[in-house]
Amino acid sequence: MTPTIRGLGLAATLVLVSTFTVVPKARAASTPSTAAYVYIQIQGSAGAVYGLSASSTGQLSAIPSAPWKPSGLIVGSTPTKFFSLGADLIHSYGIASNGAILSQLAEMPILDYDGSGCGGGSTGQDGAVLDHTGKYIYVMLEGNLASEDCVAYQSYIVNSDGSFLFDGDTELDWEPYGGYQAGLPSILGSESFAYSQYLYNSGPQIMGFRRESSGTLDLLSDLQINTPTSSGQGYVPTNPDASPAGNYVVIQLYPEDAPPGQLGSFTVNSEGNLSSTNTASNMPTTPFSSVTGTTFSPSGNMFVIYSNSGTGTGLGIEIYNFNGAAPLTAYKTLLSGTPIDQVAWDSSNHLYAISKSGNELYVFTVTPTSVTQDASWSIGSPYKMVVVSE
């Protein structure tokens, strides 16, 4: 049977179709435990949210009482709290023992604090990111207020009851740099540094941040990046992704800012500077002309890139073994030819991927020695996904 879940007051219907086949066993097996909860927002940054429970074997089942309507864009979650970003507020919600999103715990007006002059005013426009501990949330503000010549990264402490405490901000003025369109910070697993990028008149530029003991991100004004060279030409470094384990960052490197790019492994020193021993000849070249996004596995031993732009083999998921300071090595290609808009991991080796154009959620079990597809579910108009491990 195809379970149909109808959202109250929504014109669209979310339909989940499981293609996972259960093979009967000769003897009874124990019921798989819950490994993670998967939350998918549909129809945009203010859309309804549906939830799925993922078992330890990758099977999916709908969480009762969905859909939910948290305010704004979904941001992240811990096992007990769920977060979203609206036009001028950040919100926290409780989570039930079965993964259902409960009533609001707290909200905080982000435009009442330092950094508000750099932007805001549009639901989920700029975005926010939760740190690895779930105790800090960072909101990026850029454009749409009195000034559009800066970007601000606000820091908020998440208290045990779900309330927020403003903890400071760091700002970058565009005028001296000729920059625009910044990205969210990618936070190192040690929580000591974070990295992002912004577009510059002559190409992308990488920003680094030191995280103070209070949790505030401070801009590294003199960040140094030692990049390899390619046939005597310099690489343009873009889209830094910080490892959740160890002091490493993967950076996409484009010779003279032209695709295809290569993936370089960089080591972070005590000052936050980045250096690499990789060379043009041993770094892997990405199969995509345009990389939509990247992510590490929670253990930091695998790295994923994905693409929703291109044709044929220029779409899909590419998985690499991450080898610390040594070059990454290509491992597996998944869903070649399928546009992939977002991927996420849980801590039980499950990789989740959504395709907006295909209205599909895919689930794989990925280890350094094997990859199997566990399920695919049809889901109408997926926009953003949040995965939280149990």
C-alpha positions, 0 to 999 in steps of 0.5 A, a space after each residue: 500500500 502507498 501511504 498518503 500523508 496530507 498536510 493541513 491547509 496545503 495544496 500539495 500532497 506528500 506521497 511516500 512510496 517505499 521500494 524497499 523489499 523485505 525478504 522473509 527469513 526462516 526464523 524471527 529476527 530482532 526488530 531493528 532499532 532506530 538509527 536516525 530521524 530524517 526531516 524533509 521540508 517541502 515547497 520552499 523555505 516556509 513549507 511544511 515538514 515531514 519526518 521519517 524514522 530510519 532503522 539500523 538497517 536503513 528501512 524508513 517509516 513515517 513519523 506519526 502526527 506529521 506534517 509540522 509547521 515550524 516557522 521558516 527554514 529548517 536549520 538543524 536538530 539534536 535528539 531533543 531540540 529542532 531549530 528553524 530560521 524565519 525572516 527575523 527570528 530563530 526558533 527552537 522546538 521540542 522533539 518527542 521520543 518518536 521523533 515528532 516535532 513538538 511545540 515551540 520552546 523559544 524564539 529570538 529576534 535576530 535583527 535586535 543585535 549586532 550584525 543586523 545592519 548587514 541583512 535579514 528580512 526574508 525567511 531563511 534567506 541567508 541561513 544558519 548552521 548548528 555546531 557539532 555539539 548542538 550548543 551554538 547556532 550561527 546565523 548569517 546575515 547579508 543584504 536586504 536592509 539599510 546596507 548591502 555592503 557587508 556580511 555578519 555571522 551572529 553567534 547564539 548560545 542554545 540553553 538547555 531549555 531551548 532558549 537563546 543567548 546572543 553571544 556576539 558577531 563578526 562582520 566583513 565589509 564588502 567595500 574594501 574587498 569588492 566582495 559579495 555572496 558569502 557562504 555559511 561557515 563549515 566548522 572543524 570537529 574540534 570546534 576551534 576554527 571554521 571556514 567559508 567563502 565569498 565571491 570576489 570581483 576576481 573570483 572566490 575567496 576563502 574566509 577563516 574564523 577562530 572560535 573563541 571559548 565563548 563560542 563566538 566566531 572571529 574573522 581571521 584577517 590574515 588567513 594563509 592558504 598554501 595551495 599546490 600549483 598546476 602546470 605552473 598555473 595557480 589554483 583558485 580555492 573554493 568551497 572549504 569543507 572542514 572535517 568533523 574528525 582531525 584538523 583537516 579541510 577539503 578544498 575544491 581547487 580550480 586551475 585558473 578558476 576553470 572546471 573541472 576542479 580537483 579536491 585537495 586535503 589541507 591541514 589546519 595549524 594552530 593559527 588556523 592557516 591551511 597547507 597541503 602536501 598534495 600535488 596536481 598529479 595525485 589529487 583526484 579530479 571531480 567528475 562534475 563540471 559544477 559541484 552542488 555541495 560536499 560533506 564528510 561522514 561523521 567519522 571523517 573517513 569518507 567524503 562526498 561531493 554531489 551535483 544537480 547541474 549538468 548532464 549525464 555523468 555530470 550528475 549524481 554522487 561521488 564518494 571518496 576515501 579521506 586519508 588525512 593529509 594524503 590525497 583523497 582516493 575515489 571510491 564509489 559513484 552513486 545515482 550517476 545521471 540523477 540530479 542530487 540537491 542535498 546529502 546527509 549522513 547519520 552515525 550508523 553509516 547511512 547516506 541520505 540524498 534528495 533529488 528535487 527534480 526527481 521528487 525522491 529520497 534515497 538511502 544507502 549504507 556506506 562503509 569503506 568496504 561496501 555500498 548498498 542501497 536500502 530504500 528510495 521513497 517518492 516525496 513531493 517537492 523536497 526542499 531541505 533535509 535535516 538528519 539527526 542520529 539517535 
